[in-house]
Amino acid sequence: MYAPRTHGGLKMKDPIIQEVRAAREKLAARFNFNVKSICENARKNQKKSGHPVVSFAGKRKNIICT
């Protein structure tokens, strides 16, 4: 599924990458691999955290290059 890194023809396993992929797989399985459900849960957790949410929507300006 993912191209492994190689060093001298030997496959290298990065433990951090393996941990992140395992966590992602566990989270996806928890929501039956439904992206919409995963996003809804993330938004719910975001609101529950109490941290400010930054939005850049509407702040983009059209720049005309001449």
Stockholm file with secondary structure:
# STOCKHOLM 1.0

chainA/1-66         MYAPRTHGGLKMKDPIIQEVRAAREKLAARFNFNVKSICENARKNQKKSGHPVVSFAGKRKNIICT
#=GR chainA/1-66 SS CCCCEEETTEEECCHHHHHHHHHHHHHHHHTTTCHHHHHHHHHHHHHHHCCCCCCCTTCCCCCCCC
#=GC SS_cons        CCCCEEETTEEECCHHHHHHHHHHHHHHHHTTTCHHHHHHHHHHHHHHHCCCCCCCTTCCCCCCCC
//
